[in-house]
Amino acid sequence: MSTPKPPQPSSGKPPREPGDPGFWRRPLPNRVVWLIIALAAVVVVAGVVVSLSLGVRLF
């Protein structure tokens, strides 16, 4: 008699290893973190410049 195989997920993906935390819990690479910070800084600076050019008093 053969040993039963563990059930495959219906999505066709291989099963995760027990030590794998999954996609949403993996830490981001350092380069991606700095890219997000730089992008956020550009958006903030652009917002300040546009609001000042429109005459909006921020402070």
C-alpha positions as CSV (number, residue, x, y, z in Angstrom):
1,M,0.0,0.0,0.0
2,S,1.4,3.4,-0.9
3,T,1.6,6.4,1.4
4,P,-1.0,9.1,0.8
5,K,0.3,12.3,-0.7
6,P,-0.6,15.6,1.0
7,P,-3.3,17.4,-0.9
8,Q,-2.1,20.0,-3.5
9,P,-3.6,23.5,-3.3
10,S,-6.3,24.1,-5.9
11,S,-4.4,27.1,-7.3
12,G,-1.6,24.8,-8.6
13,K,1.1,26.6,-6.6
14,P,3.5,24.4,-4.7
15,P,2.8,24.2,-0.9
16,R,4.6,26.8,1.3
17,E,7.5,25.6,3.5
18,P,6.7,25.9,7.2
19,G,9.4,28.6,7.8
20,D,8.1,30.8,4.9
21,P,6.1,33.7,6.4
22,G,4.3,34.4,3.2
23,F,4.4,37.3,0.7
24,W,2.8,40.0,2.9
25,R,5.0,39.3,5.9
26,R,8.4,39.2,4.2
27,P,10.5,42.2,4.8
28,L,11.0,44.5,1.8
29,P,14.5,44.9,0.4
30,N,16.4,47.9,1.6
31,R,16.4,49.5,-1.9
32,V,12.6,49.3,-2.1
33,V,12.2,50.9,1.3
34,W,14.4,53.9,0.3
35,L,12.6,54.2,-3.0
36,I,9.3,54.4,-1.2
37,I,10.7,57.1,1.2
38,A,12.1,59.1,-1.7
39,L,8.9,58.9,-3.6
40,A,6.9,60.1,-0.5
41,A,9.4,63.0,-0.1
42,V,8.9,64.0,-3.8
43,V,5.1,63.9,-3.4
44,V,5.3,66.1,-0.2
45,V,7.7,68.6,-1.8
46,A,5.6,68.8,-4.9
47,G,2.5,69.4,-2.8
48,V,4.1,72.2,-0.9
49,V,5.4,73.8,-4.1
50,V,2.0,73.6,-5.8
51,S,0.1,74.9,-2.7
52,L,2.5,77.8,-2.3
53,S,2.3,78.7,-6.0
54,L,-1.5,78.7,-5.6
55,G,-1.2,81.1,-2.7
56,V,-2.3,78.7,0.0
57,R,-0.8,79.5,3.4
58,L,0.4,76.2,5.0
59,F,1.7,77.5,8.3
